[in-house]
Amino acid sequence: MSEELIKTTEETWKPKHGPWLVALPTIFAAFMFVLDETIANVALPHMAGSFSVSREESLWIVTFYLVASGITIPAVDFFCKLMGRKNFYMLSLALFTFSSFLCGFSTSLSMMIGARILQGIGGGGLLPIGQAVLLEAFPKEKRGEAMAVFGLVVVMAPIIGPVVGGWITDNWDWPWIFFINVPIGFLTMYLTTIFLEDPPYARKQSNVKIDYLGFFLLITWMISLQVILDKGNTKDWFGSPFIVRLTLVFALSFLLFLISQIKRKDTLLDLSVCKDKNFMVGTFVQVVMMAVVLASVTILPQFLQTLMGYTAFLSGLSLMPRGIGALIALAIAGGLSTKVDNRYIAVAGLIFVAAGGLMLGNLNMEIAPINIGFPNFLFGMGMGLCMMPLVSLSVITLKNSQMTNASGLQNMVKNIGGAVGTSLVSTVISRMSQVHQAHAVKSLTDLNPIYQAKVNAATGALMQYVDPVTARHMADYSLYGQLVQQSTLWGFIEAFRLVGVLAILTIPLIFLLKKVDYSNKDQMKELA
C-alpha cells in the first residue's frame, strides 16, 4: 500500500460504531489476558500437589505462559498483515478460550505446560491489538479518557488476580480459575464479530512473506532470557556455567535478531518507530514502571505469607487498596488529560509510586494493616496517574498505520521489563538477606552480654521440659531463627526501597517527552 494511500485512509477512515462500543471487546480480552498472568500464582501449591511435582517445577506453569505470549507480541503486526487484524484477533481469542478449557482439564504437568503455551500464544495478540484499536477509535484529544479506561483493566487485573485466584482455589478448586475464561471468551468473540472492523491499512495484505529467521532468533533469545531470569538466582547467576552459556546464546541471538530486523525487508518488527523520541522515551519509562509494578506485586504477598503468617487469600486481599487507588487515579487522569499537561500527571504518579515504595521500605514485624494498606493505596494512585498518560504521549506522534506495530513492540519490552523487575527484586531479597545475616551473626557470641542474657533466659524456660544440654541447643537455635527472620525482613526492606528509588530516578525522563496541548487546534491538526 502506497504512502499516499495510507495517509489518505488515516485521515478519512472512521469506525462505523461508536468508540465505546469498539472498546468493549478489547477491554474484555485485555482483562482476561492480564488476569491470567497472576491468577494462577496463588494456586501453584495446589497444582503442584495435583500433579505430584515440586513447587519449583510448578513455576514453569507461569513461566511458559509469559514466554509464549512474549514471543507472540512482537509478531502481532506481521500476523495482522498476513490474515487481517480482525481475523487474527478472532483467532487469538478462540485459541485463548480453547486453551483455557484445556488448562482446567489438565491431569499432568506436561499437559498443563502445553495448554499454557497455547494460552500464551493466543493471549499474546490480545493486549497490543486491543490497545491499537482503542487508540485508533478515539480522536487524539480523547485518547487520554480511552487510555484511562483501558488502564483500569491493565492495572486492576494483576491486582485482582491473586484475590480471585485465592478465593476460587479455597472455595471451589484450581481448574475453575481457567474455566471462568470460557464464557468471557465466547462473549468477547461475539462482541468482536459485531463491533470490530479493519481499517484499510490493517486489512489482509498480499505477498506477505514469513520471516523464518526472525521467528527462530526471537524464540531463541526470548526463551534464553526467561530461563536466565527464572533460574539465575537459584543457580548463583554467573557462577553457574549453565547460566554463562545461556547468556552467550541470548546475547548472540538477540544481536542477530536486531541486525536481521534492521537490515532485511519483510521482517517481524518495523523498528523505524524507534526513531520517534516520544515513543522511545515513553516506552522506556513504561518498562521501568512495569518492572516496579510486577516486582512489588510479587514480593509483597511473599513477605506477608513467609514472615507475617498470612494465608494466600489474605495476602492477595492486601493488594486491594492498590486497586482502589488505581480506580480513583484513573478517573482523575481521564478528567485532567485534556486540561493539564500530561507530563505533570505522569510525574505526580511517579512521586506517589516512590512514596509507596519508600513507605513499604520501613516495615517491621509488628505492623498494623494500615501500614500495608496505605502504601498500596499510594502505589495504585501512582500507577493510575502515570501509566495512561505515558501510553498516550508515547504514541501521540505516530501515524495510525504504525499503531499496531508500535503497540506490539511496546508491550513486548514491557513484558521483558516485568520479568527483569521480578528477577531483580528476588535477587535483592536473597543477597541482601545474606549480607544482613552475615553482619548480624557476629553478635551471636558468648562475649555479647545481651546475647548471653537472652540465651540463659530461654534455656531456663526450656529446662522445665528437656535436659540442660538440649535446652541450651534449643535456645541457640531459637535466637538464630529470629536472626534469620530479621535478616529476611531487611532483604524485603531493601527491595521495596529499590522500587521507590527507581521511580524517583525515572522522573527527569518525563520532561524529554514532547508537550501536547489538546486545546491547541493547530498542534492537534499537525499531529493528525
Secondary structure, DSSP 8 states (H G I E B T S, - for coil): --HHHHHHHHHH---SS-HHHHHHHHHHHHHHHHHHHHTTGGGHHHHHHHHT--HHHHTHHHHHHHHHHHHHGGGHHHHHHHH-HHHHHHHHHHHHHHHHHHHHT--SHHHHHHHHHHHHHHHTTHHHHHHHHHHHHS-GGGHHHHHHHHHHHHHHHHHHHHHHHHHHHHHS-TTHHHHTHHHHHHHHHHHHHHH----GGGS--SS----HHHHHHHHHHHHHHHHHHHHTTTTTGGGSHHHHHHHHHHHHHHHHHHHHHHHSSS-S--GGGGG-HHHHHHHHHHHHHHHHHHHHHHHHHHHHHHTS---HHHHHHTTHHHHHHHHHHHHHHHHHTTTS-HHHHHHHHHHHHHHHHHHHTT--TT--HHHHHHHHHHHHHHHHHHHHHHHHHHHTTS-GGGHHHHHHHHHHHHHHHHHHHHHHHHHHHHHHHHHHHHHHGGG-STT-HHHHHHHHHHHHHHTTTS-HHHHHHHHHHHHHHHHHHHHHHHHHHHHHHHHHHHHHHHHHHHTTS----TT-HHHHHHH-
